[in-house]
Amino acid sequence: MRVLFVTFPATAHLFPIVPLAWALQAAGHEVRVASHSGVVEPDMTATIAATGLTPVPLGPGTELAALARVNAAADQTNRPTLALDPAAGGDWERTRSYVIGLLSLYYPPVAADSGERWAMADELVAFARSWGPDLVLWDPLCPPAPIAARACGAAHARVLWGLDNLAWMREMALRRPEGADRDPLVEWLRPLLDRYGDTFDEEVLTGQCTLDLVPERMRLPLDRRYQAVRRVPYNGAGVVPGWLAARPRRPRVCLTLGVSTRKLFTEHQGFSVAELFALVAELDVELVATLNSAQLAGVDELPPNVRIVEYLPLNLLLPTCAAVIHHGGGGTYAAAVAHRLPQLVIPVPKWDEEVTARHVVERGAGLRVDEPFTVADVRDGLLRLLHEPRFRAGAESLHRDMLAAPSPVEVVPVLERLTARHRRPRPAGVRSLHGQESTCAYS
């Protein structure tokens, strides 16, 4: 069968789907990955191609200045983030407003420069009708994807890279008497649905199935036809440096803020890298920090036990480490769990980092440091991780949880059955697997 992935233009959204796409290809299915360039990833086509998958470039890119305008509008509501933590309360309606602002930025009904309407959506629908996928697997932040799937008769399912915040917002809206009719997210979708002669139903928001890469114990209390999938950490390709081959002479610790966080934040709020390095100089550890020049602007001199690398795939670095300090991102968390490492989490709220930090603590696999904090707090937490065996035991338990979920290879037959059940005869003009117009199901 033909499988089309549609992903939001960021490595934090692309990398989680790569192992599943590889598994589908290895099973003999044709795979394409559609996306467009964005603020975080200005050349998404090259980024997809670097994974060994076949990219389908779509629509115009999104400029950083446009994102700044959306953030400025969000600042007026004091919620410039997509983060949502249902367990801690929070204003989900404000978060939804910011989500809608972000969607309007990436999928604008009118492109201001060209005057073309729904450029990205039009290209996606045209490609789906031309190529004729049997299955569309889509990012929750790509609302044109399920519409394109329906336009070509394909089965479709969401692939979650984090907590199901959008489904939670919809659930909260439905719990209100007027929620079903007055949900701004649904209203935002209606013109796009109208454009392709479609009508709204819940599958447009939540798919015919949802592949959930989030650990079961972390998930929100929702029922959206979830299929668990083990998150196999993929962090990109890289060359093994010579120093990494040698056994470290002292406990090695990784400090990382993640790929997407590094590109959107020049410095961590309240986090002084220079002070941390000075403090680490006093410890019997080796710190490997994956930081860029902007994050090192205030650092005049590196201690001898600190090593800076602009980028190194975590799957190469973490097997040599004794602990990891990170921002709470899903990719870093998954890599730490895969390599059974205690974690010190300094959550940078963007989506579900607060929930991840709490989960790590509750499972005994690490500690969290919350603002306001000092670098001494980070030092004390790190020393506890390195010297208290219970954190290593907690990391082992998280690893067992990860292995309990079906691997991407094991999920391929589930997707094959989903496709056979939900795929509709192709509309007239939609290509079949062999490039001919057809209304027959794939066999």
N, C-alpha and C positions, 0 to 999 in steps of 0.2 A: 504494500500500500504506500501511498504518498502521504508524508507527514509534514505539515507546515507549522513551525514555531513562530510566534510573533512576540517580540520582546521589547520592553521599554529600553531606550538607548542609554544603558549604563552597564558597566561590567558587573556590578553587584546584582543585576537582574539576569545578565547573560550567563555568568559562570555557573550558577546553580543548575541550569538546564543542560549544560554540556554533557555530563555523564549519561543522562537519559537519551539525549540525541545520539550519542555514540552507540548506546545499547540498541536503539532502533536501527541504526545503520548496520550494525553487526548482525542483526537478525534478518537483514536483506531488504529493509524498507528504504525508500528514497526520502531524504530529509533536506529541507530548506529552512533557513532562519531569516525572517524578515524583520527589519527595523529601519530606523532613520537616525540621522545624526542629531546629537543633543548637546546640552551644556556640559554634562559630565564627560561624555565621550564624543568628541567632535568628528571622529572618523569611525563610525560604528561598523561600516562595511569591512574595513581592514581588521578591526578587532574580532569580528566574527570569523573572518577567513583565517586568522591566526590560530583559531581553535581546531582547524581542520574541517570545519563545517562550511556549507555553501551559503553565502549571504544573498539576500534579496534586498537591495537598497530601495527605500521608499521616501518620497516626499522631501520637502525642504528641511534643513536643519533648524535648530532653535538657538537663538543668540543669548549670550550671558546677560546682556542688558535687559532682555525681556524677562528673564528669571528674576533679576533684581527688582523689576517693577512688581512682580507677583509677591516677592518677599516683603517689599515695602508696604504693599496693601495688607499683607498678613500681620506686619508689625503693628498696624493700627488696632488689631484685635488681640495683640499680645500672644499670637500663636503662629510664629513663622516656622512650623514644623509639621511633618506628617505623622508624628508620634502619637500613639494612642495606647493607653494602659487602662483597660476596663476595670481591673482589680483595684486601681487607685482612684477611681472616679474619673474626673477630667471632663472637659467640655467637648464631647464628640461632634457637636454641631459646628463648632469653630473649625475643628479638624476637617470635617467634611467640606466646609467652605474653602479651605486651603487646597484640598484635593481637587475640587472643581476648578479653582484657579490654575492649578498645575495642568490639569487636563486641557483647559482652554488654551494654555500656552503651547502644549505639545500637539494638540489636535484642534487647531483653531477653525471655527466655522468660516472665517474669512481671513485669508492671508493678506495682511496689510500691504505688503510690497507688490504682490502680483495681481491681487484681486481675484485669484482662483479660490473656489470654495472647496473645503475639505480635501486639500491636495493629497495628504497622506492616506486618508481613508479611500479616496478614489483609486489611488494606485494599488492599494492592498486588495480592494474588491476586484479590480481588473486583473491582477495577477492570479487571485484565487479562481476566478472564472476561466482564465486561460490555462493555468497549470492543472487545475482540477484536483486539489488535495482530497484525500479520503478522511483525514483527521487534521484538525487545527488545534494546537496546544498554545494557549495564550496567557500572557502576563496580565494580572488583574488591573494594571495601569495602562492597558491597551484596549480601550472599549471598542475601537473599530473592528477588532479581531473576530469576536463572535458574530458580528453582523456580516463580515466577509464569509465566515463559515456557512452561515445560513444562506447567503446569496449563491453559493456554489453547491449546496446540499451536503457539506461535510459534517461529520460528527465533530464535536468540539468539547474541550475541557480546559479549565484553568490549571496553571502550575504556580503554586505559592512558593515564594522565596522567603517569606516571613509570615508573621501573624496575619490572619484573615481580617484585617481592619475594615476593608470595604464591606464585607458581609456583616460585620458587627454594626457598622453605621446603618446599613439597610435594616438589620434586625431592630435596632432602636427606633427607626422611623416607622416600621410596621407595628410596633407596640403602641403607637399613638393612634387614636381614633381616625385622625385625618392623614396618618402617615403615608399610606399607600398612594394617595392622590397628590400629596404636596411635598414629596421628597425632591429637593433640588437636584440631586444626582440623577434621578429619573427624568426630570424636566430638561436637564442638560443633554440627555441622550436622545430625546424625542426628535429634534430636527435631523439628527444623523440617521435615525431609523426611518423617518419619513423620506429621506433622500433616496433610500434603496427599497422603498415600498414595504418596509417591515413594521411590525408593531411590538410594543414592549411586552415582555414577560420576564419572570425571574431568571430564566436561563441566560438572558442577555447580561446579567450582572454576575451570575455565579456558575454558569456552564452546565453541561449535562453531567459533569463529574468534576471533582476538584482533586488534583494531585497535591498532597500536602507533605512538604519536606521538613516541616517543623516537628520536633519531638512531641510525642503524644501528650506528655505531662505538661507541656507548655501551651497547648492549644486553647482557643477560646471555646466557651460552652455553646457551640453552634452545631447544627446538623445541615450540611450542604453537600451530601453525597461524597464524603471524603474518602480518598484512597491514599493510604500512607505510602511514602516512598523514602527510602534511606537517602539522606543527603550525603553524597560522596563528594568530599571537598575537592574542588578544582580551582586553582589559583593562577592559571596561566602557565606558559612554558618559560624555562630559563636554563641557563648554563650553570652547572655546579662549580662554584669557585673553589680554588685550591685550598683555601683556609678551612672550608667546610668539611673537607675530607679528614682532617686531623681531629683526633679526640680532644674536646675542650679540657683544659687543665683545671678549670674551676666551673661551678654551675653556670650554665649559659641561660640567659633570660632574653626573650624576644619582646620588644616594644613595638607595637604597630597601631596605626590609626585607620587602617583599611584603605583600599584604593579610592573609593568614592568620597570618603570623608576627607582624605588628603586633598582632593581636587576642589572641594567646596569650602573647606575651612583652612585658612592660613595658619591658625593657631587654635589650640584647645582652650576653651574658656576656663580661666583659672589655672591653667596648666603651664608651668614654667619649665621648658625643656632644659635650659641652662642650669637652673637650680637642681633639677633631677640629676643631671650628669655630675654635678659637683658632689651630690650626696652619694651617688653610686660609686664614685671614686674611693669612698671610704669602705666599701663592702668587698667581700671576697667573692665576687661574681664577675661574669663577662656579660655585658649588655650589648645586644645587637639590635639597633634601632632602624626600622625602615621608615626613614623620614626624608623629606625633600628639602631643597634649599630655603624655601619660604619658612618652613618650620624650624630651620636651624639659624635663622637670621640673628637671633640674640645670643648665639653660642660663639664665644671667642676662641676657646681651646677645648679640645676633647681629652678627657682623662685616658690613660693607657688601657683601661679595661672597658672602653666603650668603642664599638665599631659601628659605623654608619654605612648603610647600603640603601641606595635610592629605591630599588625594588628587588625582591628575591621571593619567588614563590614559596608560600608558607610550607608546602609539602616537602620542600627541600630543607628548609631551616628547622622546623619544629621537631623533627626526630632527634635532633642533637640538643634540644633544650630541656631545662628542668621546670620552667614555668613560662607563662606568657602574660603580658600586660596589654590590654586592648580596650577598644571603645564600645564593645558590645555588639558589633556587627555580626550578621548571621554567618558570613563566610569564614571569619576568623574564629568564631565560636565552633563551627563545624570542624575546622582544621584542628583546633585544640582538642576537641573531643576525640577525633580520629586518632590522635597521637597521645591520648591519655594524659594530658597536661593539666595541672592546677592553673586556674585563671584568676587574675586580678583585673576586675572590670571597672573602668571609669566610664559610665554610660554617657554617650553623646546622643541625646534623643533625636532620632530622625524617623523611626518607624516602630520598632519593638525592642530597642536596646535596654530600656528599663526592665522589661519583662525578662529578657535574657539574663541580665545581671541578677535579678531576684531568683531565677531558676538555678543559676550556678550556685548561689549561696544556699538555697533550700536543699539542694542535692549534695551539699558538702564538698563541692568540687572547687571551691574558691571563695574569694571575698570581693566586695565591691567598695569603691571609694566614691562618695558623693560630694558635690559642691555644697558649701565651700570647704575646700580641703587644702592641705599643705603637702609639699613633697615629702615631709616627714611621715605623713599618713601613708603615702605610697610606699616608702621604705619599710615602714613597720608591717604593712600588709604583705609585701614581698618576702620579708624575712620569715613571716609565719608560714607562707606557702612552701618555702624551701626547707623548713625545719620541723613542721608538724605533719607526721605521716598520714593523718586522717584526710588531708586534702588530696593526696595521691589516691587513696581509697575511693574518695568521692569521684575523682576523675575516671577511675575504672568503672564505677557504676554508670556514669554517663555513657561511657563507651559501650557497655552492654546494652543500654537502651537503644543506642544507634544501631547496633547489629540486629536488634529484634525487628526492625522495620524491613520490609521487602526491598531488595536491591533494585536498581534500575533495570537490570536484566530480568528479574522476576516480574516486574510490572509490565513488560512488553506484551505478554499474552493478555493481560487485563485490558490494555489499550486496543489490542486486536479485537477482543470481544465487544468492547465499547463501540468501536467503529462499525462492526457488523450489525449491532443493535440499533444504532442511531443514524447511520448514514442514509440519506434520502437519495432517490434517483436524481441524477444531475439535471438541472434545468437545461433547456435548449441552449446550445451555444457553449456550454461548459465542456472542456476537454476531458477525455477519459485518460486512463493510464497510458494508452498507446497513441495519444495525440489526436484521436478522432472524436467527433461529437458523439455523445452517447447519453442515454437515459438509463443504462444498465448499471447495477451495482458491481463493484470490483469483485472478481472471483479469482 
